[in-house]
Amino acid sequence: METYTQTLHSKMKLHLERHIFKRGANKGDAPAGKRYKSHYLIIDRKDHMALRFYKTDILKAYPDGSIMIDCEGYADRPTTKTHLNQWLYQNARMCLASSRVMSHSQLAIYTPKGAYRYYDGISFDANGEPTTPLKPFLALRIDKDEVAELNTALDENGFKEMFKVLWGAVTSDDCPSRWDHLSWQNVNDRTDVFSMPDTYAERWREMVAYFAFDIKTYWDASKQRYDTRYIKRTPTNTWGAIMSWAKHSMHKTIETEVFAIPVLR
């Protein structure tokens, strides 16, 4: 005796039959969630069932159990993901999520079979296997050429030699407020701070002081008020913080050879 397995298509069709609008502008459709959300609907498209969010059929379910997800460029919107996942997860054990994969934030479809990089039009069969070509996951990698340029500037323009002297000299009194406008902090190319000493050398002490101290707020019981404590980092940690700031935008996005991430069991 064959066991009947409900598909997403049959679940959507049953939902429509139970909650169908019998009058009004959405007559013949059904609310996908709360009844007052007329922009979030289940619609019978004859050859498939559709989950419509505003003007987009973000999810299509077919009688053979296959599905297609197409958010038409809105997949990264929190409301789109929420409304899609209300049906996708509860009824197909799949979900769309923004995840940090290989140091790069990207959209992925998580299924019982694995995780796949999302793109509009991605499709799966009744068993959750992808049926359209997969796209490789992206990765964020440091740009070695830009880092080499930074290292050259550090060596040739004196900052590396001056750093230990500046670190030993700065005190909490030199530490600028986190609310101050710092001319070196918002440059477009951060290597310029080290490659243009005529412009920025006079700000190096301020910069070292900025990164040399952790500022902690604590309750001073004797004074009955919150106070601030400056804790000086080690030279190694201070240098690391400066380099992390300097290299912040020295990354490039590359395509990997990873097309699927297996599910951990």
DAVEN-V148781 format. One record per backbone hydrogen bond with DSSP energy under -1.0 kcal/mol. CO is the residue of the C=O (numbers start at 1). NH is the residue of the N-H. Records with the same first field share a line. If there is no record, write none. Layout:
CO->NH / NH
This chain:
7->11
8->12
9->13
10->14
11->15
12->16
13->17
14->18
15->19
16->20
21->28
24->27
26->29
29->21
30->42
34->37
36->38
37->40
39->54
40->32
41->52
42->30
43->50
45->47
48->45
49->61
50->43
51->58 / 59
52->41
53->56
56->53 / 58
58->70
59->51
60->68
61->49
62->65
66->62
67->124
68->60
69->121
71->74
74->77
77->81
78->82
79->83
80->84
81->85
82->86
84->87 / 88
85->89
87->91
88->92 / 94
89->93
95->110
97->108
99->101 / 106
101->104
102->140
104->101
106->99
107->118
108->97
109->116
110->95
114->111
115->261
116->109
119->122
122->69
123->131
124->67
125->128
129->125
137->256
139->254
141->252
143->147
144->148
145->149
146->150
147->151
148->152
149->153
150->154
151->155
152->156
153->157
154->160
158->162
159->163
162->166
163->167
164->168
165->169
166->170
171->174
177->180
182->185
189->192
190->193
191->194 / 195
192->196
196->199 / 200
197->201
200->203
201->204
203->207
204->208
205->209
206->210
207->211
208->212
212->233
214->231
216->229
218->227
220->224 / 225
225->220
227->218
229->216
231->214
234->238
235->239
236->240
237->241
238->242
239->243
240->244
241->245
242->246
243->247
245->248
247->250
249->251
250->143
252->141
254->139
258->137
261->115
